[in-house]
């Protein structure tokens, strides 16, 4: 029995007698076999080309004079190109975060927890630290990570109603945490080594809706914080 290459292809072949530029075989017990062969040849070629592109990109990240830019390009590619509505590639996102925040074989979860346990700072991060003290702890411990990622939990800024008061509080918490993070970097002598990018994962509409909030849209902004 022939395994169908794809429902759309086989349905087209059954309905029209051809697909992928190939005619259905006139007789025999496997009329779709020529189309199946063509499809799997194309699939094999696509896999090889994908592997070649992946190797090229990985090598570019290693050899580039701007590795952070290449890693961010891969991260955003995973967000916008690999993830599609209704079918997010959660494994890809998790693996990218693990690769660029943990590294491969550099250190274990136990070592990370030990670094957090040893962290002690007089700097006050306010109500919501955003896990930034953990980043400072790992930097102070000399971990070889090049990029860290922290976030607000529970989509805190996803405000469709009465957002003014809530945003004022959330932005105050964010400001306190970012300011404390920069002070803590100064304290451990790493302020010249770190650049911080603050961004939202999705945009908001500029115009306020009838519920005194803003809906999802394309408008967005980013902030960069660094010692100058």
Rosetta blueprint (number, residue, H / E / L):
1 X L
2 X L
3 X L
4 X L
5 X L
6 X L
7 X H
8 X H
9 X H
10 X H
11 X H
12 X H
13 X H
14 X H
15 X H
16 X H
17 X L
18 X E
19 X E
20 X L
21 X L
22 X E
23 X E
24 X L
25 X L
26 X L
27 X L
28 X L
29 X L
30 X L
31 X L
32 X L
33 X H
34 X H
35 X H
36 X H
37 X H
38 X H
39 X H
40 X H
41 X H
42 X H
43 X H
44 X H
45 X H
46 X H
47 X H
48 X H
49 X H
50 X H
51 X H
52 X H
53 X H
54 X H
55 X H
56 X H
57 X H
58 X H
59 X H
60 X H
61 X H
62 X H
63 X H
64 X L
65 X L
66 X L
67 X H
68 X H
69 X H
70 X H
71 X H
72 X H
73 X H
74 X H
75 X H
76 X H
77 X H
78 X H
79 X H
80 X H
81 X H
82 X H
83 X L
84 X E
85 X L
86 X L
87 X E
88 X L
89 X L
90 X H
91 X H
92 X H
93 X H
94 X H
95 X H
96 X H
97 X H
98 X H
99 X H
100 X H
101 X H
102 X L
103 X L
104 X L
105 X L
106 X L
107 X L
108 X L
109 X H
110 X H
111 X H
112 X H
113 X H
114 X H
115 X H
116 X H
117 X H
118 X H
119 X L
120 X L
121 X L
122 X L
123 X L
124 X L
125 X L
126 X L
127 X L
128 X L
129 X L
130 X L
131 X L
132 X H
133 X H
134 X H
135 X H
136 X H
137 X H
138 X H
139 X H
140 X H
141 X L
142 X L
143 X L
144 X L
145 X L
146 X L
147 X L
148 X L
149 X L
150 X L
151 X L
152 X L
153 X L
154 X L
155 X L
156 X L
157 X L
158 X L
159 X L
160 X L
161 X L
162 X L
163 X H
164 X H
165 X H
166 X H
167 X H
168 X H
169 X H
170 X H
171 X H
172 X H
173 X H
174 X H
175 X H
176 X H
177 X H
178 X H
179 X H
180 X H
181 X H
182 X H
183 X H
184 X H
185 X H
186 X H
187 X H
188 X H
189 X L
190 X L
191 X H
192 X H
193 X H
194 X L
195 X E
196 X E
197 X E
198 X E
199 X E
200 X L
201 X L
202 X L
203 X E
204 X E
205 X L
206 X L
207 X L
208 X L
209 X L
210 X L
211 X L
212 X L
213 X L
214 X L
215 X L
216 X E
217 X E
218 X L
219 X L
220 X L
221 X L
222 X E
223 X E
224 X E
225 X E
226 X E
227 X L
228 X L
